[in-house]
Amino acid sequence: MLARLLLLAGGIGALYFGAEWLIRGAAALAQRFGVPPIVVGLTVVSLGTSAPELAVSIRAALGGQADIAVGNVLGSNLANVGLVLGLTALIQPLTVAARVVVREIPIMIGITLLLYPLILDLEVTRFDGALLVSLLVAYLIYVLKASRNEPEAVLEEFSGFIEEIPETQGNTRRTLRDIGLILVGLSALVIGGNAIVGSATYIAAALGVSEMVIGMTVVAVGTSLPELATSVVAGIRQEADIAVGNIIGSNIFNIGGVLGVTALVQPIPVGAEVPNLHLLAVLFMSVLVFPFARSSYTVQRLEGTLLCLTYLGLGLWIFW
């Protein structure tokens, strides 16, 4: 068991650094070839923070561990709002931008609601996956057009990933370095995904709990580490808009991108308890964050505490 726990921890570490290297390499490469910062932010960085969930879910689906694939996505969304947002608000009360309250949070709730009828037949089919991915693409296009009026804000938001990029575009050595970061990051994601799925399956069997429970707890929290690190650092720096936007955007990507792409690769069977238990918990947490953010456009420490406690309560409910 100890060896499996160490393998799980190593897999989580590989996912974290793999996502970091992938984001930095891809963002730098895109910027060097003249891609606008807004496009880099909405595609490379946003997709990159969901790369751990995507790696684990595709590996699990192809390996026949559908519960881990679904549990990873739903559990990550639960952890992002309850744990990541809650802990970040405990560190520093978060001021929420009006556009996040008016646009991103309702979209997150909407795509979570949409998932319910799609899984009532107890399968995420390739058609369902195509629909989810199409909605994600439409969302990206919409946000891209809406954000053209605020390029400086977007540039500042993703400056942590692109600030070291030189203005010149023809530096071959730096280009090769960025390509190397991308390749190493992708390799780390694949290795980490394999390690996590294998060890999580073993631990679930050893403890006598379902793979869904392991997927929604240990695996989900592990794959949410990039969001946790980004949001906590943003909160400490008093860049609350980044912290909240990162969490809400990641949840949209998890359902539209991770679950959608995974279903396109391999249709995913869904357990009978998922629609009215696991998805219901995620939907409750998603709706709960709206009045917290809407109230004076600030998530206070008390509300952060309530989010953390709600996350723990829902976790115990799901476990039992």
Phi, psi and chi 1 to 4 in degrees:
 res  aa     phi    psi   chi1   chi2   chi3   chi4
   1 MET       -  -41.5  175.2   65.5   78.1      -
   2 LEU   -59.3  -41.6  178.6   59.4      -      -
   3 ALA   -62.2  -38.7      -      -      -      -
   4 ARG   -69.0  -37.9  -66.3  -71.0 -178.5  172.1
   5 LEU   -64.6  -40.5  -70.9  173.1      -      -
   6 LEU   -66.0  -38.5  -69.1  174.6      -      -
   7 LEU   -64.5  -39.4 -177.9   62.5      -      -
   8 LEU   -63.2  -46.0  178.1   64.7      -      -
   9 ALA   -62.5  -41.6      -      -      -      -
  10 GLY   -63.9  -38.4      -      -      -      -
  11 GLY   -64.6  -40.7      -      -      -      -
  12 ILE   -63.6  -41.8  -69.2  173.0      -      -
  13 GLY   -62.2  -41.9      -      -      -      -
  14 ALA   -63.0  -38.9      -      -      -      -
  15 LEU   -64.8  -42.8  -75.2 -177.4      -      -
  16 TYR   -62.4  -53.0  176.3   81.2      -      -
  17 PHE   -71.2  -32.7  -72.6  106.9      -      -
  18 GLY   -61.6  -43.5      -      -      -      -
  19 ALA   -64.9  -40.8      -      -      -      -
  20 GLU   -61.5  -48.5  175.7   77.0    6.1      -
  21 TRP   -66.4  -40.4  -65.2  -30.3      -      -
  22 LEU   -61.5  -45.9  174.2   62.9      -      -
  23 ILE   -62.7  -48.5  -68.6  171.3      -      -
  24 ARG   -64.2  -44.3  -71.6 -169.5  176.6  -84.2
  25 GLY   -65.9  -46.5      -      -      -      -
  26 ALA   -68.5  -41.0      -      -      -      -
  27 ALA   -64.7  -42.9      -      -      -      -
  28 ALA   -64.8  -42.9      -      -      -      -
  29 LEU   -64.1  -43.6 -165.9   62.3      -      -
  30 ALA   -63.8  -42.9      -      -      -      -
  31 GLN   -63.7  -39.5  -80.0  -68.4  107.3      -
  32 ARG   -65.1  -28.8 -171.9  161.5  -64.7  109.3
  33 PHE   -95.0   17.4  -77.6   94.6      -      -
  34 GLY    86.6   12.2      -      -      -      -
  35 VAL   -72.5  130.0  178.9      -      -      -
  36 PRO   -59.9  147.9  -22.0   32.6      -      -
  37 PRO   -55.8  -36.7  -25.4   33.9      -      -
  38 ILE   -60.6  -39.9  174.1   67.5      -      -
  39 VAL   -69.3  -41.8  177.6      -      -      -
  40 VAL   -59.7  -44.9  176.3      -      -      -
  41 GLY   -63.8  -43.3      -      -      -      -
  42 LEU   -77.8  -18.7  -70.8  173.5      -      -
  43 THR  -112.5  -70.1   55.2      -      -      -
  44 VAL   -61.1  -53.0  174.5      -      -      -
  45 VAL   -69.3  -46.3  176.2      -      -      -
  46 SER   -64.6  -45.1  -63.9      -      -      -
  47 LEU   -66.3  -35.7  -73.3  169.1      -      -
  48 GLY   -63.2  -37.9      -      -      -      -
  49 THR   -70.0  -17.8   55.9      -      -      -
  50 SER   -97.4    2.0  -66.5      -      -      -
  51 ALA   -60.3  -39.5      -      -      -      -
  52 PRO   -60.5  -44.0  -27.1   36.9      -      -
  53 GLU   -62.7  -39.8  -73.1   88.4  -13.4      -
  54 LEU   -65.2  -44.5 -177.5   60.1      -      -
  55 ALA   -60.9  -45.4      -      -      -      -
  56 VAL   -68.5  -43.4  168.8      -      -      -
  57 SER   -67.5  -42.6  -68.9      -      -      -
  58 ILE   -64.7  -44.6  -70.2  179.3      -      -
  59 ARG   -60.8  -42.2  169.9   62.7 -177.5   81.3
  60 ALA   -67.3  -43.5      -      -      -      -
  61 ALA   -63.6  -43.8      -      -      -      -
  62 LEU   -66.7  -29.2  -69.5  175.6      -      -
  63 GLY   -88.4    2.9      -      -      -      -
  64 GLY    85.7    5.7      -      -      -      -
  65 GLN   -97.2   67.9  -73.8   94.7    7.4      -
  66 ALA   -62.3  -35.3      -      -      -      -
  67 ASP   -63.0  -36.2  -78.3  -12.2      -      -
  68 ILE   -68.2  -39.3  -68.2 -179.5      -      -
  69 ALA   -61.4  -48.7      -      -      -      -
  70 VAL   -72.2  -44.1  176.4      -      -      -
  71 GLY   -61.7  -34.3      -      -      -      -
  72 ASN   -62.1  -44.8  174.6   43.6      -      -
  73 VAL   -68.2  -51.1  171.1      -      -      -
  74 LEU   -65.8  -41.9  -62.5 -177.9      -      -
  75 GLY   -65.9  -36.6      -      -      -      -
  76 SER   -63.9  -42.2  -68.6      -      -      -
  77 ASN   -64.9  -37.9  -79.9   19.7      -      -
  78 LEU   -64.6  -45.2 -158.7   63.8      -      -
  79 ALA   -68.4  -36.5      -      -      -      -
  80 ASN   -59.6  -45.0  -78.1  -15.2      -      -
  81 VAL   -81.1  -49.0  175.2      -      -      -
  82 GLY   -74.4  -47.2      -      -      -      -
  83 LEU   -89.6  -54.8 -173.9   62.1      -      -
  84 VAL   -67.0  -52.5  178.4      -      -      -
  85 LEU   -65.2  -40.2 -175.4   59.1      -      -
  86 GLY   -62.6  -48.4      -      -      -      -
  87 LEU   -64.8  -39.0  -74.0  177.1      -      -
  88 THR   -64.1  -40.5  -53.1      -      -      -
  89 ALA   -67.9  -30.7      -      -      -      -
  90 LEU   -65.6  -37.7  -81.2  174.2      -      -
  91 ILE   -70.8  -44.3  -65.4  171.2      -      -
  92 GLN  -152.8  118.9  174.9   70.7   37.8      -
  93 PRO   -50.0  136.2  -27.7   35.7      -      -
  94 LEU  -106.0  121.3  -57.5  173.1      -      -
  95 THR   -83.1  127.8  -58.9      -      -      -
  96 VAL  -104.5  128.8 -174.6      -      -      -
  97 ALA   -64.8  145.9      -      -      -      -
  98 ALA   -58.5  -36.6      -      -      -      -
  99 ARG   -66.3  -29.8   70.9  175.5 -174.3  -83.6
 100 VAL   -68.9  -41.9  173.2      -      -      -
 101 VAL   -68.8  -42.4  176.1      -      -      -
 102 VAL   -80.3  -32.3  173.9      -      -      -
 103 ARG  -113.4  -60.6 -174.2  177.3   68.8 -165.8
 104 GLU   -68.3  -46.4  -94.6   71.3   27.9      -
 105 ILE   -63.9  -45.9  -66.4  179.5      -      -
 106 PRO   -60.2  -35.7  -28.0   37.2      -      -
 107 ILE   -66.4  -40.5  -70.6  175.1      -      -
 108 MET   -60.8  -45.0  176.2 -174.7   69.1      -
 109 ILE   -64.5  -41.0  -64.7  172.0      -      -
 110 GLY   -63.8  -44.7      -      -      -      -
 111 ILE   -72.0  -27.3 -161.7  168.6      -      -
 112 THR   -69.9  -41.5  -53.8      -      -      -
 113 LEU   -62.0  -41.5  -87.3  171.7      -      -
 114 LEU   -61.7  -32.5  174.1   65.2      -      -
 115 LEU   -63.7  -28.0 -172.2   58.3      -      -
 116 TYR   -59.5  -55.5 -174.1   82.7      -      -
 117 PRO   -65.7  -25.1   21.9  -32.9      -      -
 118 LEU   -69.2  -28.1  -65.5 -176.7      -      -
 119 ILE  -105.3    7.4   64.1  172.9      -      -
 120 LEU   -64.1  -25.6  -80.7  178.8      -      -
 121 ASP   -84.2    8.2   59.5   -6.2      -      -
 122 LEU    63.1   35.8  -57.4 -176.4      -      -
 123 GLU  -159.5  138.6 -176.2 -178.7   23.8      -
 124 VAL   -97.3  101.8 -174.5      -      -      -
 125 THR   -81.3  173.2   64.6      -      -      -
 126 ARG   -63.9  -34.9  -75.9 -165.3  170.6   92.9
 127 PHE   -63.0  -44.6  175.1   81.2      -      -
 128 ASP   -59.5  -43.3  -62.7  -24.6      -      -
 129 GLY   -61.3  -43.1      -      -      -      -
 130 ALA   -63.4  -38.5      -      -      -      -
 131 LEU   -64.8  -44.5  176.3   61.0      -      -
 132 LEU   -64.5  -43.2  -70.1  172.2      -      -
 133 VAL   -65.4  -40.0  172.4      -      -      -
 134 SER   -61.8  -40.8  -61.4      -      -      -
 135 LEU   -65.6  -37.6  -71.1  173.6      -      -
 136 LEU   -64.4  -43.4  176.7   61.6      -      -
 137 VAL   -62.6  -43.0  171.8      -      -      -
 138 ALA   -61.8  -38.9      -      -      -      -
 139 TYR   -63.7  -44.3  163.2   72.6      -      -
 140 LEU   -61.9  -42.9  -72.3  175.3      -      -
 141 ILE   -62.9  -42.7  -65.9  173.2      -      -
 142 TYR   -62.6  -47.6  166.7   71.3      -      -
 143 VAL   -66.2  -37.4  175.1      -      -      -
 144 LEU   -59.1  -46.8  175.8   61.9      -      -
 145 LYS   -67.2  -40.4  -69.2 -178.6  177.6  179.3
 146 ALA   -69.6  -27.0      -      -      -      -
 147 SER   -89.6   -3.7  -60.6      -      -      -
 148 ARG   -66.0  -18.1  -78.0  176.6  176.1  167.4
 149 ASN   -84.7   -3.6  -64.5  -34.2      -      -
 150 GLU  -135.6   51.9   47.7 -175.7    9.2      -
 151 PRO   -62.3  -34.8   24.5  -34.5      -      -
 152 GLU   -64.9  -39.4  -67.7  -59.6  -36.4      -
 153 ALA   -65.1  -40.2      -      -      -      -
 154 VAL   -67.5  -42.4  174.6      -      -      -
 155 LEU   -59.7  -42.7  178.2   59.6      -      -
 156 GLU   -65.5  -38.6 -179.6 -178.8   -9.4      -
 157 GLU   -61.4  -37.9  178.0  171.2  -14.1      -
 158 PHE  -106.4   18.0  -62.1  103.0      -      -
 159 SER   -63.4  -25.9   61.5      -      -      -
 160 GLY   -63.3  -23.8      -      -      -      -
 161 PHE   -97.7  -22.1  -63.5  102.6      -      -
 162 ILE  -123.0    3.8   62.6  177.8      -      -
 163 GLU   -67.8  -24.6   61.4 -173.3    0.9      -
 164 GLU   -91.2    2.8  -62.8  179.0   -3.6      -
 165 ILE   -78.5  126.8  -59.0  174.1      -      -
 166 PRO   -71.5  157.9   27.0  -34.8      -      -
 167 GLU   -73.2  -27.4  -64.6 -178.5   -0.5      -
 168 THR   -73.0  149.0   57.5      -      -      -
 169 GLN  -106.3   -6.9  -60.3 -179.0   10.0      -
 170 GLY  -106.4   21.8      -      -      -      -
 171 ASN   -81.3  100.7 -167.1  -41.2      -      -
 172 THR   -64.0  -39.6  -56.8      -      -      -
 173 ARG   -63.2  -44.6 -174.2  174.2 -179.6  179.0
 174 ARG   -66.5  -36.1  -72.8 -177.9  178.2  -89.9
 175 THR   -62.4  -45.2  -60.6      -      -      -
 176 LEU   -63.1  -37.1  -68.7  175.8      -      -
 177 ARG   -63.3  -42.4 -178.3 -155.1   63.7 -179.2
 178 ASP   -65.5  -41.1  -63.5  -26.1      -      -
 179 ILE   -62.8  -39.8  -67.1  173.7      -      -
 180 GLY   -61.7  -42.4      -      -      -      -
 181 LEU   -60.7  -41.2  -82.0  175.4      -      -
 182 ILE   -62.2  -46.9  -66.3  171.1      -      -
 183 LEU   -65.6  -43.9  -65.8  176.7      -      -
 184 VAL   -65.4  -40.8  172.5      -      -      -
 185 GLY   -62.1  -44.2      -      -      -      -
 186 LEU   -63.3  -41.3  -72.9  172.4      -      -
 187 SER   -62.8  -42.5  -61.1      -      -      -
 188 ALA   -64.3  -36.7      -      -      -      -
 189 LEU   -64.9  -42.7  -72.7  172.1      -      -
 190 VAL   -64.8  -46.9  171.9      -      -      -
 191 ILE   -63.1  -45.6  -66.6  170.7      -      -
 192 GLY   -63.3  -40.7      -      -      -      -
 193 GLY   -61.4  -44.7      -      -      -      -
 194 ASN   -62.3  -43.2  -72.7  -25.9      -      -
 195 ALA   -64.3  -43.0      -      -      -      -
 196 ILE   -67.6  -46.8  -74.6  179.5      -      -
 197 VAL   -63.2  -45.3  171.8      -      -      -
 198 GLY   -62.8  -46.9      -      -      -      -
 199 SER   -70.6  -38.0   56.2      -      -      -
 200 ALA   -64.7  -40.0      -      -      -      -
 201 THR   -61.6  -43.4  -57.4      -      -      -
 202 TYR   -65.3  -45.1  177.7   88.1      -      -
 203 ILE   -64.7  -40.7  -68.0  170.1      -      -
 204 ALA   -60.1  -43.8      -      -      -      -
 205 ALA   -66.6  -40.5      -      -      -      -
 206 ALA   -67.1  -37.1      -      -      -      -
 207 LEU   -87.5   -9.4  -63.9  178.9      -      -
 208 GLY    73.8   25.0      -      -      -      -
 209 VAL  -111.2  165.8  -61.0      -      -      -
 210 SER   -76.2  156.2   69.1      -      -      -
 211 GLU   -64.5  -28.5  -68.3 -178.9   -5.8      -
 212 MET   -62.8  -43.8  175.2   64.5   73.4      -
 213 VAL   -63.5  -45.5  169.5      -      -      -
 214 ILE   -62.3  -41.0  -68.4  -65.6      -      -
 215 GLY   -63.7  -38.1      -      -      -      -
 216 MET   -82.7  -11.2  -71.4 -163.2   69.7      -
 217 THR  -113.3  -83.6   53.5      -      -      -
 218 VAL   -61.8  -50.5  178.2      -      -      -
 219 VAL   -65.5  -43.7  175.9      -      -      -
 220 ALA   -63.0  -44.8      -      -      -      -
 221 VAL   -64.5  -40.0  172.0      -      -      -
 222 GLY   -61.8  -43.2      -      -      -      -
 223 THR   -76.1  -12.8   55.9      -      -      -
 224 SER   -89.4    2.8  -67.1      -      -      -
 225 LEU   -58.7  -40.2  -76.3  178.3      -      -
 226 PRO   -59.2  -42.5  -27.0   36.8      -      -
 227 GLU   -64.9  -40.8  -71.8   86.5   -6.1      -
 228 LEU   -62.9  -46.8  178.6   60.2      -      -
 229 ALA   -63.6  -46.3      -      -      -      -
 230 THR   -61.9  -44.8  -58.9      -      -      -
 231 SER   -71.2  -41.7  -63.4      -      -      -
 232 VAL   -63.9  -44.6  168.6      -      -      -
 233 VAL   -62.8  -42.2  170.2      -      -      -
 234 ALA   -63.4  -39.2      -      -      -      -
 235 GLY   -65.0  -42.9      -      -      -      -
 236 ILE   -62.0  -37.7  -67.4  173.2      -      -
 237 ARG   -81.1    3.1  -66.4  176.8  177.7  174.5
 238 GLN    60.8   36.1  -60.8 -173.7   -4.3      -
 239 GLU  -106.7   64.4  -63.6  170.6  -25.3      -
 240 ALA   -61.0  -35.0      -      -      -      -
 241 ASP   -59.1  -38.6 -167.9   21.6      -      -
 242 ILE   -66.0  -45.3  -57.8  174.7      -      -
 243 ALA   -60.1  -50.9      -      -      -      -
 244 VAL   -68.8  -45.0 -180.0      -      -      -
 245 GLY   -60.3  -37.9      -      -      -      -
 246 ASN   -63.0  -41.9  171.3   58.6      -      -
 247 ILE   -69.6  -50.2  -66.9  165.0      -      -
 248 ILE   -65.1  -43.7  -56.5  -55.8      -      -
 249 GLY   -61.6  -38.4      -      -      -      -
 250 SER   -63.9  -39.6  178.0      -      -      -
 251 ASN   -64.3  -38.2  -80.6   14.6      -      -
 252 ILE   -64.5  -43.4  -64.2  171.0      -      -
 253 PHE   -65.8  -36.5  -90.4   83.9      -      -
 254 ASN   -61.6  -43.7  -77.7  -14.4      -      -
 255 ILE   -78.0  -50.5  -66.3  178.2      -      -
 256 GLY   -70.7  -42.9      -      -      -      -
 257 GLY   -92.0  -56.1      -      -      -      -
 258 VAL   -66.3  -55.3  176.0      -      -      -
 259 LEU   -67.3  -38.2 -162.5   59.9      -      -
 260 GLY   -65.0  -49.2      -      -      -      -
 261 VAL   -65.9  -40.2  170.7      -      -      -
 262 THR   -60.5  -42.5  -58.1      -      -      -
 263 ALA   -66.5  -33.1      -      -      -      -
 264 LEU   -65.7  -38.2  -75.0  174.1      -      -
 265 VAL   -72.5  -44.2  174.6      -      -      -
 266 GLN  -152.3  114.5  176.1   69.8   41.2      -
 267 PRO   -52.4  141.2  -27.4   36.0      -      -
 268 ILE  -113.4  115.4  -48.9  169.5      -      -
 269 PRO   -69.1  145.3   22.2  -30.7      -      -
 270 VAL  -121.1  134.5  176.0      -      -      -
 271 GLY   -64.5  153.5      -      -      -      -
 272 ALA   -63.8  -24.9      -      -      -      -
 273 GLU   -84.1  -10.3   74.4  -77.1    1.1      -
 274 VAL   -65.1  -49.2  172.0      -      -      -
 275 PRO   -59.0  -44.2  -23.5   34.0      -      -
 276 ASN  -102.0    7.7  -63.8  -42.9      -      -
 277 LEU  -127.9  -70.0  177.4   61.1      -      -
 278 HIS   -69.3  -48.2  -53.8  111.7      -      -
 279 LEU   -67.0  -35.0 -177.8   57.2      -      -
 280 LEU   -62.8  -38.9 -170.9   62.2      -      -
 281 ALA   -63.5  -43.3      -      -      -      -
 282 VAL   -64.7  -41.8  176.1      -      -      -
 283 LEU   -64.4  -41.6 -178.9   59.5      -      -
 284 PHE   -60.3  -45.3  175.9   80.0      -      -
 285 MET   -66.1  -38.0 -173.6   66.2   83.2      -
 286 SER   -65.0  -41.2  -59.7      -      -      -
 287 VAL   -70.5  -36.3  172.4      -      -      -
 288 LEU   -60.5  -35.1 -179.3   62.6      -      -
 289 VAL   -70.0  -22.2   76.9      -      -      -
 290 PHE   -63.3  -53.6 -177.1   78.7      -      -
 291 PRO   -64.3  -30.3   20.9  -32.5      -      -
 292 PHE   -63.8  -45.9  -72.4  176.1      -      -
 293 ALA   -72.7  -33.2      -      -      -      -
 294 ARG   -71.8  -29.9 -178.2   70.6  175.8   81.6
 295 SER   -71.4  103.9  175.1      -      -      -
 296 SER    57.0   18.6   69.5      -      -      -
 297 TYR    52.9   38.8  -67.8   98.3      -      -
 298 THR  -144.0  135.7  -55.0      -      -      -
 299 VAL  -100.2  107.2 -178.8      -      -      -
 300 GLN   -81.3  172.1  -57.2  -72.1   -8.3      -
 301 ARG   -62.6  -38.5  -74.8 -168.1  172.9   91.8
 302 LEU   -61.3  -43.1  175.0   60.0      -      -
 303 GLU   -68.0  -35.3  -66.2  165.3  -26.5      -
 304 GLY   -62.1  -40.3      -      -      -      -
 305 THR   -62.4  -43.3  -57.3      -      -      -
 306 LEU   -63.2  -38.8  -69.7  174.9      -      -
 307 LEU   -62.8  -44.4  -74.0  173.3      -      -
 308 CYS   -62.9  -44.5  -71.0      -      -      -
 309 LEU   -66.4  -38.4  -68.6  175.7      -      -
 310 THR   -64.2  -39.7  -57.4      -      -      -
 311 TYR   -61.4  -44.7  172.7   73.1      -      -
 312 LEU   -64.4  -41.0  -68.5  175.5      -      -
 313 GLY   -63.9  -44.7      -      -      -      -
 314 LEU   -65.8  -35.5  -71.5  173.0      -      -
 315 GLY   -62.0  -43.7      -      -      -      -
 316 LEU   -65.7  -38.6  -69.7  173.3      -      -
 317 TRP   -61.8  -45.8  178.4   50.8      -      -
 318 ILE   -64.0  -41.9  -70.4  170.3      -      -
 319 PHE   -61.4  -46.3 -175.9   83.2      -      -
 320 TRP   -79.9      -  -69.4  109.7      -      -
